[in-house]
């Protein structure tokens, strides 16, 4: 491997790790869709594949994943549906309590 190839490989690896970290943070801190560790595990690959151009903008990653929900893997879609339903139920309980 040439010096250039080594540097390019190191750059790609670093960029991938950074993008994966940003995606994990996005799922963890999203107020509208607070994703669990299960969602991070099931959806990180989809986020990288479908929304990597939005990293590190957390709201844009979230919006992108929702917009491209039909293209995500079945496991990620199931987690997104389950967590969105839980968030909706929580909002309804809060509204009813007021």
Legacy VTK file of the C-alpha trace (Angstrom):
# vtk DataFile Version 3.0
C-alpha trace
ASCII
DATASET POLYDATA
POINTS 98 float
0.000 0.000 0.000
1.372 3.390 -0.939
1.598 6.280 1.468
-1.305 7.974 -0.331
-3.488 4.863 -0.028
-2.666 4.583 3.673
-3.591 8.210 4.302
-6.780 7.863 2.252
-7.746 4.712 4.155
-7.093 6.393 7.490
-9.157 9.399 6.411
-12.078 7.185 5.335
-11.986 5.258 8.599
-11.887 8.449 10.654
-14.706 10.007 8.634
-16.835 6.867 9.030
-16.303 6.769 12.780
-17.142 10.454 13.062
-20.300 10.014 11.008
-21.371 6.984 13.051
-20.788 8.913 16.282
-22.799 11.869 15.000
-25.613 9.528 14.005
-25.638 7.890 17.419
-25.719 11.305 19.086
-28.530 12.385 16.789
-30.645 9.392 17.731
-29.836 9.807 21.392
-30.584 13.517 21.687
-33.452 14.017 19.256
-36.269 15.658 21.193
-38.926 14.801 18.602
-37.895 11.196 18.246
-35.887 10.120 21.259
-34.429 6.895 19.962
-33.382 4.133 22.320
-30.165 2.173 22.205
-32.109 -0.454 20.234
-32.982 2.181 17.633
-29.361 3.270 17.457
-28.303 -0.311 16.856
-31.048 -1.042 14.319
-30.955 2.300 12.461
-27.349 3.540 12.412
-26.583 1.696 9.179
-29.706 3.100 7.540
-28.855 6.609 8.700
-25.364 6.285 7.261
-26.694 4.882 3.985
-29.648 7.204 3.509
-28.781 10.410 5.359
-24.985 10.677 5.562
-25.094 13.992 3.704
-27.027 15.488 6.631
-24.386 14.678 9.264
-23.706 16.389 11.689
-26.967 18.415 11.583
-29.130 16.489 14.063
-32.526 17.947 13.084
-31.775 17.290 9.404
-30.722 13.688 10.122
-33.966 13.145 12.027
-36.035 14.719 9.237
-34.192 12.691 6.612
-34.828 9.404 8.413
-38.527 10.210 8.766
-38.739 11.297 5.117
-37.003 8.123 3.909
-38.749 5.785 6.322
-40.019 3.636 3.446
-36.393 2.898 2.491
-35.108 1.895 5.934
-34.584 -1.714 6.943
-37.544 -3.598 8.436
-35.913 -3.697 11.879
-35.298 0.048 11.910
-38.807 0.767 10.650
-40.307 -1.399 13.406
-38.328 0.437 16.076
-39.218 3.837 14.588
-42.919 2.895 14.522
-42.863 1.560 18.070
-41.057 4.601 19.471
-43.197 7.079 17.522
-46.343 5.388 18.887
-44.957 5.595 22.433
-44.141 9.302 21.970
-47.648 9.985 20.614
-49.245 8.159 23.542
-47.086 10.142 25.964
-48.122 13.452 24.377
-51.795 12.426 24.567
-51.452 11.547 28.272
-49.778 14.900 28.943
-52.502 16.778 27.057
-55.241 14.893 28.918
-53.627 15.669 32.267
-53.757 19.424 31.635
LINES 1 99
98 0 1 2 3 4 5 6 7 8 9 10 11 12 13 14 15 16 17 18 19 20 21 22 23 24 25 26 27 28 29 30 31 32 33 34 35 36 37 38 39 40 41 42 43 44 45 46 47 48 49 50 51 52 53 54 55 56 57 58 59 60 61 62 63 64 65 66 67 68 69 70 71 72 73 74 75 76 77 78 79 80 81 82 83 84 85 86 87 88 89 90 91 92 93 94 95 96 97
